[in-house]
Amino acid sequence: MSEPSRDRTPDEQPITELVSQLTEQMTQLVRDEVQVARAEFTEKGKHAGRAAAMFGGTALLAFYVGEVLIGSARAGLDRIMPRWSSALLVSSALFGAAGVAAAAGWRELQQVTPVVPDALATNLSRDVETIKENAQR
């Protein structure tokens, strides 16, 4: 069987050949879009990883600062009330702050939407418009 000629106009090509070309082009288009999305996710992932590492270091330092402040608060309260009551007071305040932070984090988490790479969304919109334009011809 001879190789199909790509030089013929669509009117001159058999429908099976046109469907075959369409399938090849759609497959290639999907592969290209996946490659673009993968590259964009990889780049964004690198930046997110670095940012997470920096925030992790910051959180560790803030933890140590918090420990010192808690110790200072306990030491100050020990001068005006029994040791057990100062420990209870400081622990209660920390527990309340943790509850407020957890509630705020939960509200933020509920507003998270899936991330679609910018290039993928743009390319898909452009592809759909091109397909619509060609279908109307």
C-alpha positions in Angstrom: 0.0 0.0 0.0 1.4 3.4 -0.9 2.1 6.2 1.6 -0.8 8.7 1.7 0.0 11.9 0.0 -0.1 15.0 2.3 0.0 17.3 -0.7 -3.6 16.7 -1.7 -6.4 19.0 -0.5 -8.9 17.7 2.0 -11.5 17.4 -0.8 -9.2 15.0 -2.7 -8.3 12.7 0.3 -10.4 9.7 1.4 -12.3 10.1 4.6 -10.3 7.3 6.3 -7.1 9.2 5.5 -8.6 12.4 7.0 -9.7 10.6 10.1 -6.2 9.1 10.5 -4.6 12.5 10.2 -7.0 14.0 12.7 -6.3 11.2 15.1 -2.5 11.7 14.7 -2.8 15.5 15.1 -5.1 15.2 18.2 -2.7 12.7 19.8 0.3 15.0 19.2 -1.7 18.0 20.5 -2.5 16.2 23.7 1.1 15.0 24.1 2.4 18.6 23.6 -0.1 20.0 26.1 0.9 17.4 28.7 4.6 18.3 28.1 3.9 22.0 28.6 1.8 21.3 31.8 4.6 19.0 33.1 7.2 21.7 32.6 5.1 24.3 34.2 4.3 22.1 37.2 8.0 21.2 37.6 9.1 24.9 37.6 6.4 25.9 40.1 7.2 22.9 42.2 10.8 23.9 42.5 9.9 27.4 43.7 7.3 25.9 46.1 9.9 23.5 47.5 12.4 26.2 48.2 9.7 28.4 49.8 8.6 25.5 52.0 12.1 24.9 53.2 12.6 28.6 54.0 9.2 28.7 55.9 10.2 25.5 57.7 13.4 27.1 59.0 11.5 30.2 60.0 9.0 28.1 61.9 11.8 26.3 63.7 13.3 29.6 64.8 9.9 31.0 65.8 9.3 27.8 67.9 12.5 28.5 69.9 11.5 32.1 70.4 8.1 31.0 71.5 9.7 28.6 74.0 11.7 31.4 75.5 8.7 33.7 75.7 6.6 31.0 77.4 9.4 30.4 79.9 9.6 34.1 80.6 5.8 34.4 81.1 5.8 31.5 83.5 8.8 32.9 85.4 7.0 36.3 85.7 3.7 34.7 86.8 5.5 32.5 89.4 6.3 35.7 91.3 2.6 36.6 91.8 0.9 33.2 92.0 1.6 29.5 92.8 3.7 27.7 90.2 0.8 25.2 89.2 -1.6 28.1 88.5 0.9 30.0 86.4 1.5 26.8 84.3 -2.3 26.3 84.0 -2.8 29.9 82.9 -0.1 29.9 80.3 -1.1 26.5 78.9 -4.7 27.6 78.6 -3.8 30.7 76.7 -1.6 28.6 74.3 -4.4 26.1 73.8 -6.9 28.9 73.0 -4.4 30.4 70.5 -3.9 27.0 68.9 -7.7 26.6 68.5 -8.0 30.0 66.8 -5.1 29.1 64.4 -6.6 25.7 63.6 -10.0 27.3 62.8 -8.4 29.9 60.5 -6.4 27.3 58.7 -9.5 25.1 58.2 -11.3 28.1 56.6 -8.4 28.7 54.3 -8.2 25.1 53.3 -11.8 25.0 52.3 -11.2 27.8 49.8 -8.4 25.9 48.0 -9.2 25.2 44.3 -7.3 22.9 42.0 -4.4 24.6 40.2 -4.4 24.6 36.4 -1.1 25.6 34.8 -1.5 29.0 33.1 0.0 27.9 29.8 -2.2 24.8 29.7 -5.4 26.8 30.2 -4.3 29.4 27.6 -3.3 26.7 25.1 -6.5 24.7 25.6 -8.7 27.8 25.1 -6.8 28.6 21.9 -7.1 25.0 20.7 -10.9 25.0 21.3 -11.3 28.3 19.4 -9.2 26.9 16.5 -11.3 23.8 16.3 -14.5 25.8 16.4 -13.3 28.1 13.6 -12.3 25.1 11.4 -15.6 23.3 12.1 -17.5 26.3 10.8 -15.7 26.3 7.4 
